[in-house]
Structure formats: C-alpha cells, structure tokens
Amino acid sequence: MDNFSGKKALCFIALPHHNRFLVPIMEALQSQGMQICYFTAAAEGAFEITLNQANLPYRHVLDYADEGTSRRAFDGFNEVRTIWQEKILSNHIFQSVPVIIQDKVIRAAVENFHSMDRMLEVEKPDLLFALHELNPWGKILGYLSHVHRIPYFTLQEGLYYADIHYYRFHTDFSTACVVWGEDCRQILLRAGCSDDKIYPVGNTHIWTAKADATSDRAVRETRAALGIMPDKKIILFLMSHSHYQPFDARIFLDWMKRRGDVVAVFKWHPVTSKEIVDRALERMPKDAPVINAPSLDTYRLIGASDICITVGNSTTGLEAIAFGKPLLELRLPDQGYSFVEQGVAEPAAGFEDMGEKCAAILSHGLPEARGRQVKKYLDYNFAYQDNQTMERIIALVAESLVARGKSDLLASPIGAERATSFPCSIILPVDDASMEALVATLAGIAENTPGEIFEVIIVDCSMRQAIEEMLSTLGGDVTVIHGEPDWNYSIACNRGVAVARGKYITFLKPGLVISDGWLEGLLKVAENEANAGVVGGVTLNENGLIWHMGIAFDVNQAPFSIYRLLPRGFSGMLKCRDFRALETPFLLTRELFCRLGGFSMDLSNRFEDIDFCLRVQRAGLRVIYTPASSVTRQEVTWQPIMEQEQLNRIRFYSKWTGFLWQDDDSYLKDDGLTHDALSALYRELAGRLTFGASQLPANAAAADLQVTR
C-alpha cells in the first residue's frame, strides 16, 4: 500500500504521557494520507485536559449519544445493576462501599460502552489505536473492535514490573500489541497473552528524544529553566507513584552542602497529588539545594542530569539507562522489580548512603562490568535501538489494511476445468523433507489406500537431485509437477489442484503417514453428511498422542489445536463433530476448493488451512472432524518461514478480526470438562510420564483419565 488515502484511524487519548507514544504514530499515518480522529471518554479525571494541553482536535464519545444510545445505556445500567445488587447483598466487602459510588462506576462504564459503540457505527474507521487493553476504556474498545470488525492496535505503555498475572489482558482483542522488546514479550507470554499478537518493534520515540534532550542546546535550556549554573552537578530523583511519608534527607543534604556543586531535582509521577509531595518534603529545609520540577519534560531533565536516582518502580529508570545516565535505586518496601537485581543500577540503602554512592560515581564513573550489563539489558528491553520503529509500525499498519480489505471478498476462483477421473486426488507438495519422510508418506498411501480411488499429485519444490530421481521412478497414477524452492505450501497446493482430476481433493505433507482406511473414512463423511464442506481426521504424534483433531479459539481469540497431547482414546476424540477450522490434512470437493480461490498465497506455511476453513464456513458449509480417519506425524515439514511469520500473523488476524470469538469452552462443556479439569488432566498425564510411562496406552479410555470435575 503506497499511501493510506481514504483510510481513517481513531485514536483514544487519556493521560499526557500517552501522547509521546501515540501522537507520533498518528502524525506518521497522517503524513501518509490517513484521516486521524482523536477521541476521549468520560472518566473521574477529565481526559479532555490532556488533549487541550496538546492542542489536539478531538471528539468525545458522549457527543455521539443519540436518543437510541441513551435508551440502550439506561436499559443496560438497569440490567447490570439488577445482577450487581445480588452481589452486594451477598458480600460484606461490597456492602462497605457506598452503593451510590458503585452505581456511578457502573453507569459510567455502560454509558461509555454504548457511546463508543455508536461512535464506531457513525465513524466507520479502518483502524483503532489505544495505549493498551488493560484499562476500562481499552477493554471496551477491544470488545467493540471485534463487534465492528476493526483491527485494533495497542502499545506497550512502559516498563512492566507489576504482578505478571495482571498483564494477561493485553491481547484479548488486540490485533497487534506493539512492544519494545523481548523483555516485555516474555512477561506477556508468562501472563498468558498470545504470542501471535505481540510485535517487538522497538520504542517509538526514546532514541529521538535522547538525541534531542542530551544536545548541548537542550541541556543549556533545561539548566536555564531550572536556574542551575553550568558548574553544578544535577542529581535527578525520579519518584514513582507511591503514597510517600515524610522522609529525612539531612545526611544527603549535608553532603550536598559540603560539596557545594550539587543540586537535587525532584520529578514526581504525574498522578502524584500535591498533598503527597508536600507531605514527603515537609522535613526538607527551605534553604536546601533542592528543586521541584513538576512541569518540565522528564526527558529534558534526564538529558541534563549527571546521575539519576529511582525511588520505587518507574519506567523512567529504564529511560535514564537508555539515555546513558548512571542510575542509583532506592528500593521501596513494596517494590517488586529492581534495577539493582537486573545488574544495571547501584543500590542505595537510603539518604544516609546516597551521597557516598553519588560521590563515587561523580569521581570514578561506573565500572566496566556495569557497562556490559547495561548493554545486555538494553538489548533485551529494546528489539531495535534506532529511529526506524515508526517505519516498522507503519509497515504493520499497511499490511493490516490490505488484509482487512480482503476480509469481505472471496478470493478469485481458480481453474477447475479438468474432467473427473478419480474419486480423490491426493496433493503432496514436497519441500526440503528428508528422503525417509517422503518415502514413508508414499509407502503409507500405497499400502493403506485402495488404488482405484485415488491419484497422487506431487509438487516437487525441493530442487534436490536425489528427490527428483526417486520421484521419476514412481509408477501408477502419479503426476509430478516441478515447483520452485521459494513456493510456499499454499502455492504448491494450488498448483497441484490445477492439474488434479479427482472429484475430491486432500492434502498431505512428507512425514505424515496415513493409517488403513484414512481416505475412505474422510470420503464416507463427505458423501453422507449434509452441507459438508471440509472433512478432516485426527493427526497423532510419533508417541501415539493426539496432535490435531480440531481448531478451537482461546480467550485471546487465537486458534489452537484442542486436546493436543491427550491419548487417542480420549472420549472427546471419539465423536464426529463440527469445528470452525481444521489443519491439513483434510478433504473437500475440488469444485469447492477452486470456487473459493484455493489457499491464500499471502500466508506462508501457516494459517492457510485455518483461513480456508473460515472461508468455507462463511460460504455456509460445515467443517467436520471424524475419528474414522487418522495419520501419524513422524517428521515436521513445510515449517513456517521465519522471515514471513510477522506477515502471516498481521495478515491473518487483521483479515479475520471480529470472526475469531472464543469457543474452546463450548467443546470442553460438550465433553464434560472445564478449563480447570482439563489442566488437571494434563497434570495427571504429565505425572504418569514422569514416573516412567514412555508412551500412554493406545486404548487409554476417557474413564481411565477422569479427574474430579
């Protein structure tokens, strides 16, 4: 996509520090021709102040509330209030909070929800942006992005240092959760977020901010604004969001007075109230060389400082390190994350030893080993340390817009003019698989399938002489197409189908070994089940455990193979049932495959089968799993192309935004399970393997694996 002309993005703004993340992205998109609409919502503190101070034109969600919106909000409040009333009556904690306050919170949430719903209905944006999903507005936007089928981009707010379980909600609905680097990605993964939706792209602004704030001009201007002479050293206190009690800094102040060339500057967290600041500093002498700088830009202060000191958890500590500043840490009692523990900061026990630590740094700098640790730390926190992050985000946006444009269109049909000569064509693309894997697959076809019901179409993309020579020796109804090594699985399958002569087609990969009756089982269901679109069986791993039987969607609206690694005797595997998607191998008519345009060639060795099944469902046909057909996965072939993985993910989730609702709980319920019971079942199986069972019995019945439900 050369430009974004005719496209519209809505961007939610709340607090001032959100601007440094979101506004540069919006400005970059606007420069590409996209229409940008900033908006905000009702909150305890007026978010409008943020937009007014930044001189940003904006809209308020309540401005969209028409008569119908107000009526829905009123009815919604009454519905929630009735349910919540029962909670209040049965819970003493809720009873201790004035009901009028609880009603106010509920009413505000319901009004914001219906007003945002109406806003999206009126504006019809192509993209939504917000800082993250964790706050109430971000979560409402996330849900509504799915309802209205709008790709939703969210960003990393800062250094994530709270309880990791709190971060579980970052990727529920986000199409793309843009993070700085591997550290944040790992935190989100441990919390239960979807790896598919996380994109480490670097920081949007910090390297530009560093260059600007540390320039000679900027340092002079910052010092002038603070009234600090050039010969003075600046020690910057970066105060976290905490309820500070009065602290006694006399030892540190005495040290500063003795030196005579040091000034302490305090920068408080933006939500810290004046009352807390005044209380914390009430023991500070009036003539102390201390300056409060509430209105000055944090980056300018860091850029002008000689030493930075974090008091409690704060992203500003990471930013100070990125600016190349020596960092001390005064750890608070309730502080979990520690820069000292990361090896990138000097510890300060309190104000009593802070002067000594600062003196050592001012005299000797930091030890060489600390510098190496800082580099390692920055590499882990920032995937890139350059000024190209905006370009990477713009590239994601471009791919998302193109994919979204395809979501309402069926792919162009592919040719299906060849006469039908076989009940089924087996399409077997060959990549760089081992000779053993390919031979095992071919042998399984020959040994376990009646010869009169199939032909084999082999698409050779390996370009290996040994493979080519072996394929040339094959007899019977085998057609070999010479492909290219840069073809993905979708391209190879589509080329194979173009020469197929079967009424039905099915797809294999080298390393998949079919069982007796595999093809007949699929054909029987396809012929006898009403509205059958796609039919697939079970894939087992080399230990005889379930590898794939159907795709479910989890709480992150992400697809996964349900019941993976349970024994093949598990009762949920033994029933014929519908899924929204299956992975290959599966079977369908050649006519349907060609009519729907085949596999998407934009997806490289991942999602192409799921994408196709979703298109089959949209065409009004069923995706059916049957236990009457099984294959064994002995070797992995046609693996995703690493260079294409980011494109696979942004294309798939953007195209199918709003279609991928969680459904795994419905399958569990159908099988008499809950998420907790399934987890207990996996733990029991892991325990059996730990105590020596190298392979579970092939006929392990569900009753043999029951847990308390």
C-alpha positions in Angstrom: 0.0 0.0 0.0 1.7 3.2 -1.2 -0.4 5.5 0.9 -3.4 5.5 3.3 -5.6 8.0 1.4 -9.2 7.3 2.1 -8.5 5.4 5.3 -9.4 6.5 8.8 -7.9 5.7 12.2 -9.5 6.6 15.6 -7.0 7.1 18.4 -8.0 7.1 22.1 -6.1 9.6 24.3 -6.3 9.7 28.1 -3.3 10.9 30.1 -0.5 13.3 29.0 2.3 10.7 28.8 0.2 8.7 26.4 0.8 11.4 23.8 4.5 10.6 23.5 3.6 7.0 22.4 0.5 7.6 20.2 0.8 11.0 18.7 4.0 10.3 16.7 2.3 7.3 15.1 -0.8 9.3 14.3 1.3 12.0 12.7 3.2 9.5 10.6 0.0 7.9 9.4 -1.5 11.3 8.7 1.6 12.2 6.6 0.7 9.1 4.5 -2.8 10.4 3.8 -4.8 8.7 6.6 -7.5 10.7 8.3 -6.8 10.8 12.1 -9.5 11.3 14.7 -8.5 11.7 18.3 -11.2 10.9 20.9 -11.6 10.5 24.6 -14.2 9.2 27.1 -15.7 10.1 30.4 -13.5 9.5 33.5 -13.1 10.6 37.1 -10.3 13.0 35.9 -11.1 15.0 32.8 -9.1 13.4 29.9 -10.1 16.4 27.8 -7.4 18.4 29.6 -4.7 16.2 28.0 -6.0 16.9 24.5 -6.5 20.6 25.1 -3.0 21.0 26.5 -1.5 19.2 23.5 -3.7 21.3 21.2 -5.1 18.2 19.6 -8.5 18.4 17.9 -10.7 15.7 19.4 -14.1 14.2 19.8 -15.8 12.9 23.0 -17.7 9.6 22.9 -20.6 11.2 24.7 -21.1 13.5 21.8 -22.3 10.5 19.8 -25.1 9.6 22.3 -28.4 10.0 20.4 -31.8 9.0 21.8 -31.3 5.3 21.0 -27.9 5.3 22.6 -29.3 6.9 25.8 -32.1 4.3 25.9 -29.7 1.4 25.5 -27.4 2.8 28.2 -30.4 3.2 30.6 -31.6 -0.4 29.9 -28.0 -1.7 30.2 -27.4 0.0 33.5 -30.7 -1.4 34.9 -29.7 -4.9 33.7 -26.2 -4.8 35.2 -27.5 -3.1 38.4 -30.0 -5.9 39.0 -27.3 -8.5 38.7 -24.8 -6.5 40.8 -27.4 -5.9 43.5 -27.3 -9.7 44.3 -23.5 -9.4 44.6 -23.9 -6.5 47.1 -26.4 -8.3 49.2 -24.2 -11.4 49.5 -20.8 -9.8 50.0 -19.8 -7.7 53.1 -16.9 -6.1 51.2 -19.2 -4.7 48.6 -21.6 -3.5 51.3 -18.8 -1.4 52.8 -18.6 0.7 49.6 -21.4 3.2 49.3 -23.9 2.0 46.7 -24.0 5.4 45.1 -20.3 5.1 44.3 -20.8 1.6 42.8 -23.7 2.9 40.8 -21.7 5.7 39.5 -18.9 3.4 38.3 -21.4 1.0 36.6 -23.3 3.9 34.9 -20.1 5.4 33.6 -19.0 2.1 32.1 -22.3 1.4 30.5 -22.5 5.0 29.0 -19.0 4.8 27.7 -19.7 1.4 26.1 -22.8 2.4 24.3 -21.4 5.8 23.3 -18.3 4.1 21.8 -20.5 1.6 20.1 -22.4 4.5 18.5 -19.2 6.3 17.6 -17.8 3.3 15.7 -21.1 2.9 13.9 -21.0 6.5 12.8 -17.3 6.9 12.0 -16.7 3.5 10.5 -12.9 3.6 11.0 -10.5 1.3 9.3 -8.2 1.0 12.4 -8.4 1.7 16.1 -5.5 2.7 18.3 -5.2 2.9 22.1 -2.3 2.6 24.5 -3.3 -0.8 25.9 -6.3 -3.0 26.7 -5.8 -3.1 30.4 -7.8 0.0 31.4 -11.7 0.0 31.2 -11.7 2.1 28.0 -9.1 0.0 26.3 -11.1 -3.2 27.1 -14.4 -1.7 25.9 -12.7 -0.6 22.7 -11.2 -4.1 22.3 -14.5 -5.8 22.6 -16.2 -3.3 20.2 -13.4 -3.6 17.7 -14.4 -7.3 17.4 -18.1 -6.4 17.2 -17.4 -3.9 14.4 -14.6 -6.0 12.8 -12.0 -3.2 13.1 -8.2 -4.1 13.6 -7.1 -2.9 17.0 -3.5 -1.7 17.6 -2.3 -1.3 21.2 1.1 -0.4 22.6 3.4 -1.1 25.5 2.9 1.7 28.0 6.2 1.5 29.8 8.4 -0.9 31.9 6.1 -3.7 33.0 7.0 -4.5 36.6 3.7 -5.4 38.4 2.3 -8.9 39.1 2.6 -10.6 35.7 -1.0 -12.1 36.0 -2.3 -8.6 35.7 -0.9 -8.4 32.2 -3.0 -11.4 31.0 -5.5 -9.0 29.4 -3.2 -7.3 27.0 -4.1 -9.3 23.9 -7.7 -10.4 24.4 -8.9 -8.4 21.4 -5.8 -6.6 20.1 -4.9 -7.4 16.5 -1.4 -6.2 17.2 0.2 -5.5 20.6 3.3 -3.5 19.8 6.0 -3.8 22.4 9.5 -2.5 22.8 11.5 -5.8 23.0 11.9 -9.3 24.2 11.6 -8.5 27.9 8.1 -7.3 27.6 7.2 -10.1 25.2 8.3 -12.7 27.7 6.4 -11.0 30.6 3.2 -11.0 28.5 3.7 -14.7 27.4 4.2 -15.8 31.0 1.0 -13.9 31.9 -1.0 -15.8 29.2 -1.0 -13.4 26.3 -1.0 -14.6 22.7 2.5 -14.7 21.1 0.8 -14.4 17.7 -0.3 -10.8 18.5 2.9 -9.4 20.1 5.3 -7.5 17.8 8.6 -6.3 19.3 9.5 -3.3 17.2 11.5 -1.0 19.5 10.5 2.2 21.2 8.6 4.8 19.1 10.4 7.9 20.4 13.1 7.3 23.0 16.1 7.4 20.7 14.9 10.6 19.0 14.2 12.0 22.5 17.6 11.1 23.7 19.3 12.8 20.8 17.2 15.9 21.4 17.4 16.1 25.2 21.1 15.4 25.5 22.1 18.0 22.9 24.2 21.0 24.2 21.4 23.3 23.3 18.7 21.3 25.2 20.9 20.9 28.3 21.6 24.7 28.4 17.9 25.4 28.1 16.9 22.9 30.8 19.5 24.2 33.2 18.3 27.8 32.5 14.7 26.8 33.2 15.8 25.2 36.5 18.1 28.1 37.4 21.1 25.8 37.7 24.5 27.1 36.7 26.8 25.1 34.3 29.3 24.3 37.0 26.7 22.5 39.1 26.0 18.7 39.0 22.4 17.6 38.7 21.1 14.6 40.7 17.7 13.8 39.4 15.2 12.0 41.6 12.7 10.0 39.6 9.8 9.4 42.0 7.4 6.5 41.4 3.7 6.6 42.0 3.5 5.9 45.8 2.0 7.3 48.9 5.1 8.8 50.4 5.5 9.5 54.0 7.8 12.3 55.2 11.5 11.4 54.7 14.5 12.7 56.5 17.2 13.6 53.9 19.5 15.6 56.3 22.6 13.3 55.8 22.3 13.7 52.0 21.6 17.4 52.2 24.7 17.9 54.4 26.8 16.0 51.8 25.5 18.3 49.1 26.2 21.5 51.1 29.8 20.2 51.8 30.4 19.7 48.1 28.8 22.9 47.1 28.5 21.9 43.4 25.4 19.6 43.5 21.7 20.3 43.1 18.9 17.8 43.6 15.9 17.9 41.3 12.7 16.0 42.1 10.5 14.8 39.3 7.3 13.3 40.6 5.0 10.7 38.9 2.3 12.7 37.0 -0.6 11.3 39.1 1.1 12.0 42.5 -1.0 14.7 44.2 0.4 17.9 45.6 -0.7 16.7 49.1 1.6 13.7 48.9 4.5 15.8 47.5 4.1 18.4 50.3 3.9 15.7 52.9 7.0 13.9 51.6 9.1 17.1 51.6 7.8 18.7 54.7 11.1 18.0 56.6 13.2 19.4 53.8 14.9 22.7 54.9 13.8 25.7 53.0 17.3 26.6 52.0 18.2 23.1 50.7 19.7 22.9 47.2 16.5 21.1 46.1 14.2 21.9 43.1 10.8 20.5 42.3 10.2 20.4 38.6 6.6 19.2 38.1 6.1 20.9 34.7 9.4 20.3 33.0 9.6 17.4 30.5 11.0 14.3 32.0 13.3 13.6 29.1 14.8 17.1 29.2 15.5 16.6 32.9 17.2 13.2 32.3 19.2 14.6 29.5 20.5 17.4 31.7 21.2 15.3 34.7 24.6 13.8 35.8 23.1 11.0 38.0 19.5 9.6 38.1 18.0 8.0 41.2 14.8 6.0 41.0 12.7 5.8 44.1 10.4 2.9 43.7 9.3 1.3 40.4 9.3 3.6 37.4 9.8 3.3 33.6 12.0 6.4 33.9 14.7 4.2 35.3 14.9 2.3 32.1 14.7 5.6 30.1 17.6 7.0 32.2 19.7 3.9 31.4 18.8 4.3 27.7 20.0 7.9 27.9 23.3 6.6 29.2 22.9 8.0 32.7 24.3 6.4 35.8 21.4 5.0 37.9 21.0 4.6 41.6 18.0 2.8 43.0 16.3 3.5 46.4 14.0 0.5 46.7 10.7 0.9 48.5 9.3 -1.9 50.7 6.5 -2.9 48.3 8.7 -2.7 45.2 8.9 -5.9 43.1 11.0 -5.0 40.1 14.5 -3.9 40.9 17.1 -2.3 38.6 19.8 -3.4 41.1 18.7 -7.0 40.7 18.9 -6.6 36.9 22.6 -5.5 37.4 22.1 -2.0 35.9 21.9 0.2 39.0 23.8 0.9 42.2 21.8 0.2 45.4 21.1 3.0 47.8 20.0 2.0 51.3 18.5 5.4 51.9 19.5 9.0 52.1 22.2 8.1 54.6 24.5 6.4 52.0 23.2 8.2 48.9 25.8 10.9 49.0 28.7 8.4 49.2 27.3 6.5 46.2 26.9 9.7 44.2 30.4 10.9 45.1 31.9 7.6 43.8 30.1 7.9 40.5 31.0 11.5 40.0 34.7 10.8 40.7 35.2 7.4 39.0 32.2 6.8 36.8 30.7 3.3 36.5 32.8 0.1 36.4 33.3 -1.5 33.0 31.4 -4.6 34.0 28.3 -2.4 34.7 28.5 -1.0 31.2 28.5 -4.5 29.7 25.4 -5.4 31.8 23.7 -2.2 30.7 24.2 -3.1 27.0 22.8 -6.6 27.6 19.8 -5.1 29.5 19.0 -2.6 26.8 19.3 -5.3 24.1 16.7 -7.4 26.0 14.4 -4.4 26.5 14.6 -3.0 23.0 14.4 -5.1 19.9 15.8 -2.2 18.0 17.8 0.8 19.1 17.3 3.0 16.1 14.9 5.5 14.7 13.1 3.1 12.4 10.4 1.9 14.8 7.9 4.2 13.2 8.6 2.6 9.8 8.1 -0.8 11.3 4.7 0.2 12.8 3.7 1.8 9.5 4.5 -1.4 7.7 2.3 -3.4 10.1 -0.5 -0.9 9.5 -0.1 -1.2 5.8 -0.3 -5.0 5.9 -3.3 -4.8 8.2 -5.2 -2.5 6.0 -4.6 -4.7 2.9 -5.6 -7.8 4.8 -8.8 -6.1 6.2 -9.7 -5.2 2.6 -9.7 -8.8 1.7 -11.9 -9.9 4.6 -15.1 -9.1 2.8 -14.0 -10.5 -0.5 -13.8 -14.1 -1.6 -10.6 -15.0 -3.4 -10.8 -15.2 -7.1 -11.8 -18.7 -8.3 -9.1 -20.8 -9.7 -9.5 -23.0 -12.8 -11.3 -26.3 -12.4 -12.0 -27.4 -15.9 -10.3 -30.8 -15.9 -12.6 -33.8 -16.2 -13.2 -36.0 -13.1 -11.4 -39.4 -13.4 -10.8 -40.4 -9.8 -12.8 -40.2 -6.6 -10.0 -38.4 -5.0 -6.7 -36.6 -5.8 -4.0 -36.6 -3.1 -2.0 -33.4 -3.3 1.5 -33.9 -1.9 3.8 -30.9 -2.1 7.5 -31.7 -1.3 9.8 -29.2 0.4 13.3 -30.0 1.8 12.0 -33.0 3.7 14.2 -36.0 4.3 14.1 -38.8 1.8 12.9 -41.1 4.7 9.9 -38.8 5.4 8.8 -38.7 1.8 9.2 -42.4 1.3 7.2 -43.2 4.5 4.4 -41.0 3.3 4.3 -42.5 -0.2 4.5 -46.1 1.3 1.6 -45.3 3.6 -0.5 -44.2 0.6 0.3 -47.3 -1.4 -0.2 -49.7 1.4 -3.3 -48.3 3.1 -5.4 -46.9 0.2 -7.3 -48.8 -2.5 -5.6 -47.9 -5.7 -8.8 -47.4 -7.7 -10.0 -44.5 -5.6 -7.1 -42.0 -5.9 -4.4 -40.4 -7.9 -1.3 -38.6 -6.4 -0.2 -35.2 -7.5 3.3 -34.4 -6.2 4.6 -30.9 -6.4 8.4 -31.1 -6.1 9.7 -27.8 -4.5 12.8 -29.4 -3.0 15.1 -29.0 -6.0 17.2 -31.9 -4.7 18.6 -34.2 -7.3 18.1 -37.3 -5.1 14.4 -36.5 -4.6 13.9 -35.8 -8.3 15.5 -39.1 -9.2 13.4 -41.0 -6.7 10.1 -39.4 -7.9 10.9 -40.3 -11.5 10.8 -44.0 -10.6 7.2 -43.9 -9.3 4.5 -45.7 -11.3 0.8 -45.8 -11.3 -1.5 -42.7 -11.2 1.2 -40.3 -10.1 1.8 -36.9 -11.6 4.9 -34.9 -10.7 4.9 -31.1 -11.1 8.3 -29.3 -10.8 7.9 -26.4 -8.5 10.2 -23.8 -7.2 12.1 -23.7 -3.8 10.6 -20.4 -2.9 7.0 -21.6 -3.3 5.1 -21.8 0.0 2.7 -24.7 0.8 -0.3 -22.7 -0.5 1.2 -22.0 -3.9 2.3 -25.6 -4.2 -1.2 -27.0 -3.3 -3.0 -24.6 -5.6 -0.7 -25.6 -8.5 -1.3 -29.3 -7.7 -5.1 -28.8 -7.6 -4.9 -27.1 -11.0 -4.0 -30.5 -12.7 -6.0 -32.7 -10.4 -8.7 -35.0 -11.8 -10.5 -36.1 -8.6 -14.0 -35.2 -7.5 -12.5 -34.7 -4.1 -9.0 -33.5 -3.1 -7.0 -33.9 0.0 -3.6 -32.6 1.1 -0.6 -34.3 2.7 2.9 -33.3 3.7 6.0 -35.5 3.7 6.4 -37.0 7.1 2.6 -37.7 7.5 2.0 -41.5 7.4 -1.6 -42.5 6.8 -3.4 -45.4 8.5 -5.6 -48.0 6.9 -8.9 -46.6 6.0 -7.8 -43.0 6.2 -9.1 -41.8 2.9 -12.3 -44.0 3.0 -13.2 -42.5 6.4 -13.0 -39.0 5.0 -14.9 -39.8 1.8 -17.7 -41.5 3.7 -18.4 -38.4 5.9 -18.1 -36.1 2.9 -20.7 -38.1 1.0 -23.1 -38.7 3.8 -23.1 -35.6 6.0 -25.4 -32.7 5.0 -23.7 -29.4 4.0 -20.2 -31.0 4.3 -17.5 -28.5 3.3 -14.2 -29.7 4.7 -13.7 -33.1 6.4 -10.6 -34.0 8.5 -9.5 -36.7 10.8 -7.1 -37.0 13.7 -3.3 -36.5 13.5 -1.2 -38.3 16.0 2.3 -37.6 17.0 5.1 -40.2 17.0 4.1 -41.4 20.5 0.5 -42.0 19.5 -0.9 -38.9 21.3 -3.3 -36.5 19.7 -1.5 -33.8 17.8 -4.5 -32.4 16.0 -8.2 -33.1 15.8 -9.7 -29.6 15.5 -9.1 -25.9 15.9 -10.6 -24.0 18.8 -10.2 -20.3 19.7 -9.0 -19.3 23.1 -9.5 -16.3 25.3 -7.1 -14.3 23.1 -9.3 -15.1 20.1 -6.3 -17.1 18.9 -6.6 -20.6 17.2 -5.0 -23.6 18.7 -5.3 -27.4 18.4 -7.6 -28.5 21.1 -6.8 -31.6 23.2 -3.2 -31.7 21.9 -1.1 -34.5 23.6 -4.1 -36.3 25.2 -4.2 -40.0 24.4 -6.0 -41.1 21.3 -8.6 -43.0 23.4 -9.8 -39.7 24.9 -13.6 -39.6 24.7 -13.6 -36.1 23.1 -11.7 -37.6 20.2 -14.1 -40.4 19.6 -17.1 -38.4 18.3 -17.8 -36.9 14.9 -18.2 -33.1 15.5 -18.1 -29.7 13.8 -15.2 -27.3 14.3 -14.8 -23.8 12.8 -11.4 -24.8 11.4 -9.1 -27.8 10.9 -5.5 -28.1 9.9 -4.4 -30.2 6.9 -4.7 -33.0 6.0 -8.4 -32.6 5.2 -10.7 -33.4 2.3 -13.2 -31.4 0.2 -14.5 -31.3 -3.3 -12.2 -29.9 -6.0 -15.1 -27.7 -7.1 -15.4 -26.0 -3.7 -11.6 -25.5 -3.3 -11.4 -23.9 -6.7 -14.6 -21.8 -6.3 -13.3 -20.3 -3.0 -9.9 -19.5 -4.6 -7.8 -22.2 -3.0 -5.3 -21.5 -0.2 -4.3 -17.9 0.4 -0.9 -17.5 -1.1 -0.3 -14.5 1.1 0.1 -16.9 4.1 3.4 -18.8 4.1 3.2 -22.2 5.7 0.9 -21.1 8.5 -2.8 -20.2 8.9 -3.5 -21.1 5.2 -5.7 -24.1 6.2 -7.4 -22.3 9.0 -8.0 -19.3 6.8 -9.6 -21.6 4.1 -11.9 -23.3 6.7 -13.1 -20.0 7.9 -14.0 -19.1 4.3 -15.8 -22.4 3.9 -17.9 -21.6 7.0 -18.7 -18.1 5.6 -19.9 -19.9 2.4 -22.5 -21.7 4.6 -20.8 -25.1 4.7 -19.6 -27.3 7.6 -16.1 -28.1 8.8 -16.3 -31.6 10.1 -14.0 -33.7 12.2 -14.3 -37.5 12.1 -12.4 -40.1 14.2 -12.7 -42.6 11.4 -9.5 -41.3 9.7 -6.1 -40.9 11.2 -2.5 -40.1 10.2 0.7 -40.1 12.2 3.1 -37.2 12.2 6.6 -38.7 12.0 8.5 -35.7 10.7 7.7 -32.0 10.6 7.8 -30.5 7.1 6.7 -27.3 5.5 7.5 -25.3 8.6 6.7 -21.6 8.7 9.2 -19.3 7.0 10.7 -17.2 9.8 11.0 -14.1 7.6 7.3 -14.3 6.8 6.0 -15.1 10.2 5.2 -11.4 11.1 3.4 -11.0 7.8 1.5 -14.3 8.4 0.2 -13.1 11.8 -0.7 -9.5 11.0 -2.5 -10.6 7.8 -4.4 -13.4 9.4 -5.6 -11.5 12.5 -6.4 -8.4 10.5 -8.4 -10.3 7.9 -10.4 -12.2 10.5 -10.9 -9.5 13.2 -14.4 -9.9 14.5 -14.7 -13.6 13.4 -12.4 -15.2 15.9 -14.5 -15.3 19.1 -13.5 -17.7 21.9 -15.2 -21.0 21.7 -12.9 -23.6 23.4 -15.2 -23.6 26.5 -18.1 -24.9 24.3 -16.0 -28.0 23.3 -15.0 -28.6 26.9 -18.6 -28.4 28.1 -19.6 -30.8 25.4 -17.0 -33.3 26.7 -18.0 -32.8 30.4 -14.9 -30.7 31.2 -13.9 -27.3 32.4 -10.6 -25.5 31.9 -9.5 -26.4 35.4 -10.5 -30.0 34.9 -8.6 -30.1 31.6 -5.5 -28.7 33.3 -5.8 -31.3 36.0 -6.0 -34.0 33.3 -2.8 -32.7 31.7 -1.1 -32.7 35.1 -2.1 -36.3 35.6 -0.8 -37.3 32.3 2.5 -35.5 32.9 2.8 -37.3 36.2 2.4 -40.7 34.5 5.1 -39.8 32.0 7.4 -38.6 34.8 7.0 -41.9 36.6 8.2 -44.0 33.6 5.4 -44.3 31.1 7.2 -43.5 27.9 4.0 -44.0 26.0 0.4 -43.9 27.1 -1.7 -47.0 26.1 -3.1 -46.6 22.7 -6.6 -47.6 24.0 -6.5 -45.4 27.1 -10.2 -44.7 27.7 -11.5 -41.4 29.0 -12.8 -43.1 32.1 -9.2 -44.1 32.8 -8.2 -40.4 32.9 -11.1 -38.9 34.8 -10.5 -36.1 37.3 -12.9 -34.5 39.7 -15.0 -32.0 37.9 
